[in-house]
Amino acid sequence: MPHDSTPDLSLTDRQWDALGQLRRLQEQGKPAGRGTPGLHLATLKPLATAALVDLEETGERDRRGRQWTATLTHTGHHVLNQGDTEPTAP
């Protein structure tokens, strides 16, 4: 059985938006973490599982939830640089 190294790109619109936002923040030299408008931990966790995002959770909770930071991985940059690989509607 051949090994397919292509990541599963069945991402939601929200996940594609999060990847794009992470790329824009990184290009501006700005950090992405809890409190960044439009980025939510629940959206980023599946991206981290797919190795598209490095997600670091501190484990320390405050009254608003868990602290975290996120950055795009090399694979995440590669996927975004390939352009829109989502199927288009007829």
Long-range contacts (C-beta under 8 A, 24 or more apart in sequence): 7-50, 7-51, 7-52, 7-75, 7-79, 8-50, 9-79, 9-85, 9-86, 11-46, 11-47, 11-50, 11-86, 12-43, 14-43, 15-43, 15-46, 15-47, 16-86, 18-43, 18-44, 18-47, 18-53, 19-47, 19-52, 19-53, 19-72, 19-76, 19-79, 19-80, 20-80, 22-53, 22-70, 22-71, 22-72, 22-76, 23-72, 23-76, 23-77, 23-80, 26-71, 26-72, 31-69, 32-69, 32-70, 32-71, 33-67, 33-68, 33-69, 33-70, 34-64, 34-65, 34-66, 34-67, 34-68, 39-70, 41-65, 41-66, 41-68, 44-68, 44-70, 47-76, 51-75, 51-76, 52-76, 52-79
